[in-house]
Every structure is written in C-alpha cells, then in structure tokens.
Amino acid sequence: MYHPYLRGKQYELILLRENAQLIAESNFVPIIEPVKKNVSSLNKAIESLKSKNAKFILIVNPKHGDYKNDPLPIFEETITPLLHDYTNCCLGYMVDADSSLIDIKSFLDDNKEKRLAFIHNGFPKAKELSDLIQNFSNVQKHLFIDNQSGKLYQRQFKQNGIQRVLIRDGFRKNRNRDYPEQEHFSDLHITYTDEGMEGFGDYLTVGDDYSESGGPAYAIAIHLTYIENDDDMYIRHFISDRVNTPADPAGKFLEALEKVVNTAKEDSLIFRSLAYKEFKKLYDDAHFPGLGYVKKLSMQHHFELISNFQSK
C-alpha cells in the first residue's frame, strides 16, 4: 500500500484534489503535512478525498511552515468541522527528537475516539513510546522515516493489527543544472515486504527538503520517474539547454519539454500517463503554465506510474 508524503503547498493540495478518484481506486494513503495557513485549499483537498471515500493521514503537529508553532487551527478549522465523523482517515502525530512522552500521552488521551497514526522521525525512546501506545486500541499505523528509525527501533512497534510503513526519499535534491540525465529512484515498491513492512512511501518527485520558496531558476528541470524491465524504479531529469542566467523561464521550459517528448518517442519505458499527455499538449501548444504546475504534473505522473504498476 502506497503512502505518498505531501506538504500542503498549493500545488500539492491541487494534486490531491484532482486525483482523489485515482487515490481511492488505487488504495493510496497520502500523508498530508499542512504547512500553509490557507485553510480553504487544505479543506477543498480533504473534501475531494472524502467525496471519493479515499484514505489519508493528516499530520496534526507539522514540523515545517506556518503551523509549526501553532497547530491548534488545524483542529479548529479542519479536523472538527470536516473529519469528526469521517472514518477513512487517521490523525498523524510526528515524533522526533524534540517530542515528549507527556505531550504524546496528552494527544492520545484527547483523541481516543479517532483513528491515529504515528510518524517516527528520530524519536529516541522507542520502548517507552511503545509501552505507552499499548494502552490505546485506536492506533492504526506506524510510519517510519528511513534513516531516522533503525530496525531495532522499528521492532518495538511490531504488533498484530497495526500496519507498519517505511517512507524513503528517492529524490536526490540538487541544483537543476547539476542533475544527471537519469539515476536510481527506489526499489521500495518491490522490497517493502522484505523490510518487514505492510506499506511504503516516498516524497514523490519533490523530496523531503523543505523550503518556503525557491530562488530564481537558472535552469528548468522536468523530473519523470519510470520503471525498468526488472521493475526497479529510476528517474529521468530533463534539463533546459540554457543554465547560466534566470532569464526566459518559458523558453527554458520548452527546451526541457522538447527533451521529454523526444525521449518518449524513442523510449517505451516512459509511461504514457495522463500527466505525460498534458506535457505533450503543452509542447504542441508551446505553452509555459508556470513552475508550480510543472511540478504538479511531475508528481501526478509518479502517482499514475505507481498505480499502473500496482494494477499489473
């Protein structure tokens, strides 16, 4: 079962809204970390997921963005009005090096009637946390951020009836101009059961690195994942020819887009997703929709790729 990790920026929320049907049909469980106090966009995405009876996890104590030090509005403006009677979602609680058992117990006590999930991201006291959680029957999932929780840590949370999920960042963040033509992305979609897990996840084609906003783009990059004949997953980086000034992003986008289209003509491994078809239409129309939209299409392609793989 696939658990994509998304931060609640504008185009991530649009991605969820537009792909609610795919998410539901593919049994995806998106993890949403709200980072922008734009409750309208977040609530629209959640309403779309609800309308398709899709599963999802909403993190109630984000570690990034506008809610980092003030998560209460998530309860007041989203959870209470929208999720009080919706049973296909979990409230997610992030535990890291700064978390305290007292705060965790308070969260558990306050939400005994809701389905809960824990996202493990460097919390040092596995045994104490496991002992605490044993007293609560509404914990549904444990999600482990790879490299932030070892095997011995993960073993503490092995319990019948509770799913364990491994989240691994397959996207190696780089300057756009410095990406290789292609590189390995992940094999976790195949090997998660070998890891003793019931599910897997990633940060799509964005990566775990969080920033409020990007600087000027000297190069334009389009990132598309693809699956090799042995079912391993790789990613192609299509880079504009010009990389030395921030001028003419629209023209640079078309340079990168031409490489996408030409490569797809020659390489049958490029999945002809709806997102790819939209890229092709943008190429035919010589239209630049903005970098946020380009990122959204890349993420949608990844959604469609994994859905297609799982359906085989």
HELIX and SHEET records of a PDB file:
HELIX    1   1 GLN A   10  GLU A   18  1                                   9    
HELIX    2   2 ALA A   20  GLU A   25  1                                   6    
HELIX    3   3 VAL A   39  SER A   51  1                                  13    
HELIX    4   4 LEU A   72  ILE A   74  1                                   3    
HELIX    5   5 PHE A   75  ILE A   79  3                                   5    
HELIX    6   6 THR A   80  LEU A   82  1                                   3    
HELIX    7   7 LEU A  101  ASP A  110  1                                  10    
HELIX    8   8 ALA A  126  ILE A  133  1                                   8    
HELIX    9   9 LYS A  151  ARG A  155  1                                   5    
HELIX   10  10 ASN A  176  ASP A  178  5                                   3    
HELIX   11  11 LEU A  188  THR A  191  1                                   4    
HELIX   12  12 PRO A  249  GLU A  266  1                                  18    
HELIX   13  13 LEU A  274  ASP A  285  1                                  12    
HELIX   14  14 LEU A  291  GLN A  310  1                                  20    
SHEET    1   A 8 TYR A   5  ARG A   7  0                                        
SHEET    2   A 8 ILE A  31  GLU A  33  1                                        
SHEET    3   A 8 PHE A  56  ILE A  59  1                                        
SHEET    4   A 8 CYS A  89  ASP A  96  1                                        
SHEET    5   A 8 LEU A 116  ASN A 121  1                                        
SHEET    6   A 8 VAL A 139  ILE A 145  1                                        
SHEET    7   A 8 GLN A 163  ILE A 167  1                                        
SHEET    8   A 8 GLY A 199  GLY A 201  1                                        
SHEET    1   B 3 GLN A 182  SER A 186  0                                        
SHEET    2   B 3 MET A 233  ILE A 239 -1                                        
SHEET    3   B 3 ALA A 221  ILE A 227 -1                                        
END                                                                             
